C-alpha cells in the first residue's frame, strides 16, 4: 500500500528521486509495478513531446567492428574477449587490419548504415606481449592510437560516423579522440565495489571495472564535451541498492556536465564457457522494473535505451511500457559480437513491432539530435555529421547512404594480366573480393574458384574474416526433422498415411523441434500436398512448416489446375510457412539437359521462386556442384541468385551442395576438401551483404570436412534432421542425425558458440 509520501507517489508527481526512493521502487510488484510502468510511460511520452518527436522510438543503423578482442581485464561473464591462444585456434588476428575494417564498413555503407561502432578490449598491450608486438610492428604507440587512426580512416573512406567504445580513457586520450568520433561510450555497469574487490565476483581482477575509475571517466568525458553513452548491467549479482546507487551516480555525472546522451539498461545473459555460465539470466520483471526506475530517476529529457536482441521481440512491449525510447544500434550486416548468440532483429520486424506498440521507428545518428551543435561536435566532424542529419529533426536522413571524402580511381587496381600470370592470383584480387565484391568481373570470380595451394589458403582466410566480422562467430543450427511428401500413402519403407503423419508431427513438437521440412513429388492426387500441410499444422500448430520445393509447387499448380498463384495461396492457407529452394542443380539449361533432365526447367524454377517470395514465403537457395558444370556456370548461378535476392529479398541462406555420385573437380587433381573450400569461400565473398548465411550440408560433406569449412566462410549447419520416435524412416535423409550435443562437440575446438535458430534465423522461443 502506498502513502502520500511514498516513493511511488513522488515518482507519479514527477519529484526528484533519491537512492532510497529508487531502491524501494526497484522492489515494486503487483499493482504497484503497474503504476510504476504507467508513470514511466507518461514521463517518456512527455520527453518525446518536449523533444519534438512525439511517438517516435529511435535506433542507429550500424556496423559493429570488434577492433581487437584482446583485453587486460578478466570479466567473468564475457565471451567477447580472447586470449592469444584462442586467437591462434580461431585463426584470428590480434587486431582487425585496415583492409578488414574497410571491407565491413563499405558493405555497411552500401546498406545505408551511418554508424561504425568500434568496440574492443581495454589496453590489451598492458597484459599481452602479442598486442604490444602487433602495435609496434604497425607503428602505433597504443591501442587507442590505432583506434583514432581507424576512426579517421572509416569516416574519410566511407562517410560512416564512428562511435567509440574503447574502454577507460585518460583526459588527453579523450581530447584526441574527440576530433575523430562524434560520440563515445563506456558502460558503468554498476557502482558495486563488492563485485570488483571480492574474489570470485564478476569484476575481480579487472582494473578497468573499478567503479571509481569509470565514474572519473564519465566526469572527464563531460569536461571534454563528448556526447557520451553509458548505462547499467542488470543481473550480475548486484543488489537492488547497488542498482539504485548506479542510477543516481549516472544522474549526478550528467547534472554536472550535461553530456550523457543516453542511458542503456542492459539485462545480463549467461554465456557458455564463462565463470557465470550457469547463472540465471536477469528475469524480465526485474529488468523491466530497472528500466522504469531509470526512466523516473532521469526524467523526460534523457533517452533510455534497451538492446532489442537481448529479449524476445514480444517482450519489447513491456520495455516500451517501462519508458524506453531507443533500441540502440541495430545492424543489417554484422553480428552483436559481444552477444554472438543473440542476433539483431530484422529491421523490418523491429519497425513492425514498434508500430504495433503505437510508435514509429526512426533512424538517428551516433550523436542524438540534442548534441548536434558546435558545442558538442568537434570542428573536423561537423561537415560529415551535417551530411547525414535531417536539418529539421536532427535524426538521420532516412534511406541516405553516406559518402567518403576520399576519391578513388576505379582503374587504380588492374589485376587483369597478373591474375592469370604464372604463380596465380595476386593478393589485390582477393583483397578486392573481400572489400568490394561488386567490383570483380565474372572471370575474376571464376579464377578464384580454381585457386590452389597458398592462393586457396589466402582465399579461405579472407572469406573467413568476412564471415567473422559480419555474421560473427556463432554457428547456427535448426532442430528439425524431414518428411518425404513422396511417401504419403506409399507401400515403400517409410510410407505413411495422414493419421501416422499427425502422430509424427505431434512427436516432433513433443521433442521440442521447431521445424518440419517436407519435400518430394507427390504421386496420385496433387492435393495431397495440401493434405500434408494441413495435417501437420493441425497436429502441431507451433511447428514451422518448411515445405515443397519449386518443382513440387509447380506440380501442384499444374496438376490441380490452381496455377502458380492459386497453388501458393492454397499452400499458405494450409499452413506452409517457408519453402525449400532445392530441386535445381545449376541454373543452366545446358547442365540440366546433361545431368538432370527431369528437373524443373530453369525459367520455371526462377519464376516459381520469385512468385513464392512475392507471395510472402522466404526460401533457401542452393547449388549442386562438382559434375559437368564450369566455373563460369557456377558464377552465373550465383549472379542469378543475387538478381533474385535484390528483386525479392526472399532467400534466407545459400547451400553449396556437392553433387552425389560425381565429385568432378574444377581443377584436375585438387582434393575434394579443397574443392569444397574454394566453393564455400567464393560463395561467402560473392554473396556477402546479399545473402547472409552460408549453410554447410553436413550429410554430404561429413563432419570433419564440415568443421574445416566453418573456417572457410561457413556459418550454419542446417538441420539436426532428427528421425523422431514415430515414422523414423519417413525422412528424406533418414538415419542421419546431428544432435545438438554432437553439433556442440563439432564447434567447440573452433572456440565458436553454437546457436539454436529458427528456419528464418530468428531466436527460438521457448514459451
N, C-alpha and C positions, 0 to 999 in steps of 0.2 A: 504494500500500500504506500502510495506517495503522499507527501505532505507539501504544503505551500512552499516550504523552504528546501525541498528535496532536490538533489542534482537533476532529476528528470524534469521537474518543474522549471528549474533555472535554465536547463537546456531548451525547453519549449519556449521560454520567454526570450531566448537569444542572449542570455547573460554569459559573461566570460567564465569559463570553467577552470577549476583548479585541478591539480593532480589527484586530490581526494575525490573530486566530482567524477573525473574520468575513470578512476578505478571503480567507483560504485556503479557507473553506467556500464562498464565492461562486464559486469555480472548480471545484467538485466535478462530476465526470462519472461515467458508468457505474455500477458497483456502489456507489461512494462516494455518488453522488447518491441512489440508492435508500435507502441507510442514513440519509442526511440527511433525506429525506422521512419515513421511518419515525419518526425521532427527533422531528421537528417535530409529526407527528400525535399522538404519545404525550404531548408536552408540552401541546398544545392540549386533548386529552381530559382530562388531569389538571386543567387550568384550568377546564373546564366542570364537572367534578365538584366542585371547590372552590367554584365559584360557585352550586352547587345547581341547575344546568340542564344536566345530562348529556345529550349527544346533541342539543343544540339549536344551530342556526345562526340568527342574528338578522338582521333588516332593519328599516328605518324606512319607513313608508308616508308619502310626502311629496308636496308640490307644490314645484316649482322656480321661483323668482321671480328673474329677471335684472333687478334693480332699475335698473341702468344698465350699458351696455356701453362707455361711455367710460372711459378709463383713462390714467394718466400714464406707465405702463410700455410697453415695446416688446418683449415676449417673441416670439421668432422662430418659435414653433410654435403660436400662439394664433389661433383664429378666433372666440373669444367677443367680443373687443374690436372696436369700430367707431371710425372717425373721424367727425367731424361730417358730412363729405361723404358717407360711406357711409350714415349715418342718414338723410340727405336722400333719397338714392337709394332707400332701403328704405321711405320714408315712416314712419319710426320716431321716436318721441320721445326726447329726451335722457335722461329718467328715466320709469319707469313712474309713472303717476298713482295716487292713492289708489283711484280707481274701477277702474282696470285691475288693481291688486293684489287688491282685494277680489273682483273678478269671478272670478279664478283661485282665490283662497283659498276662496270659498264653494262653488265647484264641487268642489274637493278635499274640503271638509268633507262635502259630500253623498256622496262616495265613500269616506268613512271615513278620509281622511288625517288624521294628527295632527301632522305636521311641516311647517313652512313654511321652506324653505331660501332664504335671501336671499344671492345671490351677485352680486358687482359688481366693477367695476374700482377700482383704488386711486386715491383722491383725484384724480378727473379735473379738478376745478376748478383744480388747480395747473398744469395743462397747457392746458386748453381753455377759452377765454372763454365758449363756448356753455354749458358746465356751470356756470360761475360765474353767468352771467346767469339760467339757469333757477332756481338756488338762491335768488338774490336776489329774483327775481320771486315765488317761492312762500314766501319768508320763512324760509329755512333758512340757518344760518351755515355749514354744511358738508355734504358728502355723508353723513358719519357722523351728523350731527344728523338728517338725513332718515331714515337707517336706523333710528335709535331711535324716531322718530315712527311709521314704518310698522310696526315690530315690535310696538309697543304697540297700534296700531290692529288689526292682524291678530288678536292674542290677545283683545282686548276684543270684536271683532265676530264672530269665528268660533270661538274657543277653540283654534285651532291653536297649537302651540308653535314660536316662531321659533328657527331655528338660523342664526347669522350667520357669513358668510364675506366680511367687508368689506375684507380685506387688512390691512396693517400698522396697528396702533392704538397710541396712547400710553397710559400708565397712567391718566390722567384719563378718557380715552375708554372704556377697558375698564371702569372703575368705573361710568360712566353706563350703558353698555350691559348690564352685568350685571343690572340691575333689569328689563330688558325681554326677555331671552332666557336660557333655561336652559343653553344651550351655545353655543360658538363654535368656529371653526376657521380655520386657515391652514396650507396645505401648506408644509413646509420645502423640499421637492423635493430639494435637495442642499446640502451644505456646500462644494462646489467653488468656490473663488474664481476659478479659471481661466475657468469658464463665465460668470462675472459680469464679470470685468475685461478679458478679451481680446476685441478687436473681431471681430465675426462669430460669436461664440458666442451661445448661446440667451438668456442673460440680460443681455447687454451693452446698456447704455442703459436699464436698468430699475432705478431706485433702490430699489424695494421688494423686489427679489430679492437684495439684498446678504445673504449668509448671516449676517453678524454682526447685521444688523437683525432678521432673522427669529428668530434664536436669542434675542435680547433680548426680542422679543415673547413668546416661549414662557415666559421667566422672569417677565415682567411678568404674564402671564395666570395663572401659577401663584401668584404672590403675591396676585393679586386673587381667588383661589379660584373660578376659572371652569373647569368641565368642558370640556376642550379636545380637539379633533380635529386631528391633523396627520399628516404622512406623507412618503414619498419618491416621486419620479418616476423610473422605470427606463427607460433607453434614450435619454437626451438628450445623449449623448456624454460622460457622466461615466465615470470609471474605476472598476474594482472597489474600489480604495482609497477613492475618494470615496463610493461606496455604503456601504462598511463604516463609514467615519467619520460619515456621516449617521445611521446607525442608532445608533451609540454616543452621538452628541450628543443625540439624542432621548431615549435612555435616561437619560443624565445629567440632563437637564432634569426628567424625570419623577421621578427619585430625589430631586431637591432639593425638589419641591413636591407630587408625587403627583396631579397634575391631568390628565395625558393619559389620556383615556378610551378612545381607540382610535388605532391607527396604520394609516393607509391605505398600502398598497403598490400603486401605480398604474403601469400599463405605458403607455409613450409610443405614441401612434397619430398617424402623419403626417397633416397636414391640407392640403387644396389651398389655393392662394393664400397660402402662408406660405413663409418662407425655408427651412424644413425639409420642404417638401412631397415632396421626392424621397428623404428619409432613410428608411432601413428601420425598420419598426416593431420594438419590442422583441420578441425571439424568445421563444416560450413557455418554453423551457427556462431561459433566464436570468431570466425573470420569476418562474417557479415557484421557482427557487433563491433569488431575493431574498426571496420570501415566507417560505420555510422558514428562512432565516438570520435574518430579522427576528423570527420566532416564537422562535427559540432565543436570540437576544440578549435579548429582553424576558421570556421565561419564561412560566409558565402563566397569570398573572393579567391580562395585557394582552389586549385584544380586537384582533385583526388583521383588517383589512377589505380586501377586494378588490372593485372595481366589476364587477358581473356583465355589464354591457353592453359592456365593452371586450374581451370574448373570446367565442368561440363557447360556447354553453351546454354543449357536450360537454367543453370544456376545464375546466369547473368541478371535475371530478373531480381533476385534477392539483392545482388550487389548494386543494381540501379536504385532499388528502394532504399539502400543504405546511404545513398548520397554520392556515389561515384559519378564522375562526368568525363572520364577519359579512359580509353582502353590501352593507351601506351603505344609503343612501336609494334607494328604487325608487318610481317614480310610476305610478299607473294613469291619470294625466291629462296630465301635462306632459312635454315632452322633456328630455333632458340638453342644456341649452343650451351647455355647454362642449364637448360632443362631439355635435353635432347629427346627424351621420351614423350614430350608434350608438344605436338605440332601446333603451329598457329592455326586458328580457324581460317577458312577461306574467306576472303574479304567480302564476297557476295553473301555468304552465310552470315557474317558478322553484321553487315548492313541490314539484311532482312530481319535478323533477330533484334537489332537495335530499333528498327521500325516497329516491330511487334510490341516493344516496350514503350512505344509512344514518343520515340526520339528519332532525330535524323543524324546519321553518321556523317561527319565531315572530317576531311584530312587537314592536319595542321603541320607546321614546320617543327624543327627540333626545339626552337625557342617559341614559347607561346606568344600570342598576339600582344599581350601587355608588355612584353620585353623587346619588341622590335623597334626600339628607339636608339638614338645615338648614345644615350646614357649607358645602354646595356650591350650594344653590338659594336665591336671594335671596328675602326675605320676600314681596315683591309677586307672586311667581310660584308660591308653594307651593300655593295652592288650585287653580290651573289645572293644575299638574303632577299633583297628587294625584287630580284628577278623571279622568285618563286612565291612571293606573297601576294595575296589578293589585297589591293590597296584599300578596299572598303572594310573588310573584316579582319585582316591580318592573318587569316587562315591560309592554307595552301591553295594555289591555283589548281583547281581540280582538273585532272587529265593532262596537265602540263608536264613536259619532260625537261629536266634540267639540261644545261649545256655547259661544257667546259670552256675555259678561256684560252686553252692552248690549241692552236691549229695543227692539224696533222696532214701530211702529204700522203694520199692513198697509194701513190706509186713508190713510196719510200722503201717498202719491202717487196722485192721481186724474187720470188722463190723459184720461178719457172725452171731454168736450166739446172740450178743446183739441186732441185728436188729429185731429178732423175739422174744426176751425175753418179759416177761410181762412188760408193761409200754411203749412198742413200740419203735420207732426209736430213735437211738442215734443221737446227733447233728452232729457228724462227717460224717454221711452218707449224710445228707442234704448239709453239707459244701462241701463234695466232688462233689456232683451233681452240685453245683454252680461253683466250681473251675475247675474241671476236669471231665466233663460229660462222656468222653470216658472211664473213669476208672470204671464206675459202670457196674455190671453184670445185665442181664435181670431180675433176681429175685429181685434185689435191686430196680430197676425201678418199677417193679410190686408192690412191697411193698409200695413204695411212693404213688402209685395210690390209696392205701387203707388207707392213713393217715386220722386221725380224730382228733378233739379237738385241743390241743396245738401243736401236731405234724403237723396238717394241717396248722395251723396258721404260724408255722415256715417254712413250705414248701412254702406257698404262698408268705411269706415275702422274702425268698431267691430268688424265681423266679422273684418277682417284682424288687428286687435290681439288678438282672442280666439284666432285661429289661431296667431299669433306666440307668444303667451305660454302656449299649451297644447301644441299639436302641434309647435311650433318652426319653424325656418327651412328645414329640409330639404324639398326637393321630391323625391318618390319616383316610381319607375317600375319596372315589372317587364319583364324581357326575355323576350318570348313570341312565339308565333305562333298564328294562328287556323286552325281547320279546320272546314268546314261538314259536319255529320253528314248533312245532306240530300243531299250529293253522293256518298255511298257507292253504288257500282255504277251511277252516273249516266252517261249519254252526253253530258251538258251539259259545256261548258268547265269544267275543274277537277275533273271526275269522277275517281274513283279506286277501286281495289279494295283488298283488305286487304294485298296484297303491297306496293303503292305506299305505302299508309298506314304500313306498318312502315318503309319507307325514309325517309318524311317525318319520322317520329319519331326515327330514328337521326340524321338530318341535323340536327334541332333540338338534339339532345344534343351533336353534334359542334360546333355553332355556339356552345355554351355557354348556350343558353337554359334558363331554369328552369321555364317553364310552357308547356303546350299547352292552349288553350281550344277546346272543341268544343261546338257548339250547332246546333240546327235540327231540325225534324221529320223523322223517318226514314220514307221511303217503303218499302213492302214489309214484310218480316218485322221486327217490332219488336225482336226480339232482336239486330238489327244494332247497336243502341245498345251492348249489352254486348260484341259482337264488336269494335267500335271501341275501347272502353276496354281490353279485354284485349290487343289488338294493339299499341296504343301502349305500354302498361306492359311487355309482354314485350320490345318492341324498345328501350325507353328507361326502365328501371326507376326511375331517379332523377328523371325529369321529373315535375313536379307536374301532375296532370291535373285541370283545371278544366272540368267537363263537364256539360252538359244542364240546360237551363232548366226551371223548374217545368212548363211546357207539355210539354216533351219527356219529363220524368219521368212526368207524368200519362198521356201517350200510351203509354209503356212499360207502366205499371201496368195500364191499361185493356185494351190490345190483346193483351198477353201473358197476361192472367189472373193476374198476380202480385199484384195490388192494390198499394196505395201502400207499405205496409211491406215487402212482398216485393220490390218494384222497388228500393227504397232499399238493402235488404240485398244484392241482386244487384249493384247498382252498386258498392257498397263492395268486395264480393268480386272484382269485375272490375278494381278499381284506381282508381276515381274518388276524388279527394281532397277537392275542394270543388265547389260548384255555382254557376253564374251565377244572379243573381236577376232576369234580364230576362224579357221575354215579357209585360209588363204596361205600360200607359201611365199611367193614373191609377186609383187604387183606388176606382172609382166605376162602378156598372153603367150609370148614365146616359151617362157618357162612353164606356164600352166599346161600348154599342149604337150610338153615333153614329160613332165613329172606327175601332174595331177589333172588330167583332162576332165575328170568327174567333178572337180571343184567348181564353185560358182564362178561365172565369168567375171573378170576383173572389174569391168564397168558396173556390173550388177552388185558386186561386193561393195564397191565405193558408194554407189547410190544407196544401198541399204544401210551402211554405217552412218552416212550423213543424215539420212531420214530418221534413224534411231536417235541420233544426237538431237536433232531438231524436235523430236517428239518428247524429249526430256530424259532419255536414257543416256547415261555415260557408259563407256566401254573400255575394255583393254585394247591394245594394239599389239600385233605380233609380226615376226618374220621367221620363216623356216629357212635356214641357210645350210650350205655345205653339200649341194647337189650339182645342178648343171648351171647355176647362175654365175654371172660375172661380178666382179667388184663394182662395176658401173651400175649393174642392175640392183645390187643391194643399196647403193646410194640413191638411185632413182626411187626405190621403195621408201626410203626414209624421207626423201623430199616430198613424196605424195602424202605421207603421214603428217608432215609438217604443214602442208597445204590444208589438209582436212582439219587439223587441230586449230589452225588460225581462223578457219571458217566457223568452226562449231565449238571448240574448247571441250570436246567430249571425251578425249582419251585420258584415262587415269594413270596409265603406265604403258611401257613398251617392254615386250618379252622377246628377246632373241633366242630362238629355239633351234638346236642342231637337228637337222632332218634325220629321222630314224632310218637306219639301214643304208645310209650313204657315206657320210664322212669324207666328202671330197674337198681337199684343201684348196684355197685360193693360191697358195704358194707351195710348189712341189717340195715334199719333204718336211714341211712345217708340221709340228706336232698338233694333235687335237687340242691340247690345252692352249697352245699359242694361237690357234685359230679362234678359239673362244675369247681369249684375252683381247685380241685385236677387234673382234666384233663388239664386245661389251664396251671397250674403251671408245671406239668411234661412235657408238650409239650414245654414250653419255655425253661426249663432247658436242656432237651434232644436234642433239635434242635438248641440250641444256637451255633452260628458260622457256621451253616449248612443251615438252612432256617431262614431268618432274622425275618420275621413278623408273628405274631400270630393274626389272624383275628377273631373277635367275631361276630357270626351270630345273630345280634340283633333281627331279626324277630322271631327266635326260642327261644331266651332267655328272651325277654322282656327288657325294658330299665333299670329298677332298677338292675337286675342281671348283665346286661352288664356293668353298672358303677362299680359294685363290682369286676367284672372280669378284669377291667382295672387296678385294684390293685393286681391282681394275676398273672401278666405277659403278659396280652394282650396289644396290641398297635394299633390295627386297627379296624375300624367299618365296613369295607366292603363298600357297596354302599348305596347311598341315595335312590335308587330304585324309582325314580320319574316316575309317571304314564304318565306324559305328557298330552297335551291338545287334542291329537288325538290318537285314539286307546288305550284309557286308560286301558281297560280291557284285553289287549293282553299280559301283563307281566306275568312271572311265579309266582310272588307274588304280583299281582295287588291289589291295595287298601292299601298296607303297604308302607309308605314313611317315611323317616327320613330326613327332610330338613336340610340344613346347619345350619340354626338358631337353630333348635332343637338339633342338634349334639353339637353345641357350648354350649347350656344350659346344656347338659349332662356332658360335661367335665369340665365346669367352676368350680364346687365345688372341683374338684380334683387339681386345680391350674396347669392344663396342657394345652398347646396350641393345638388348632385344626389345622391340616394341610391338605389342599386340595391336593390330589395327582392324578397322572395318574394311569392307570391299572398296570403299571410296577414300581410304586413307585417313578417315577420321578416328577419333578416340572411341574405343569400345565402351559403351555404357553398361555398367553393372547393375543398374537399377532394375 
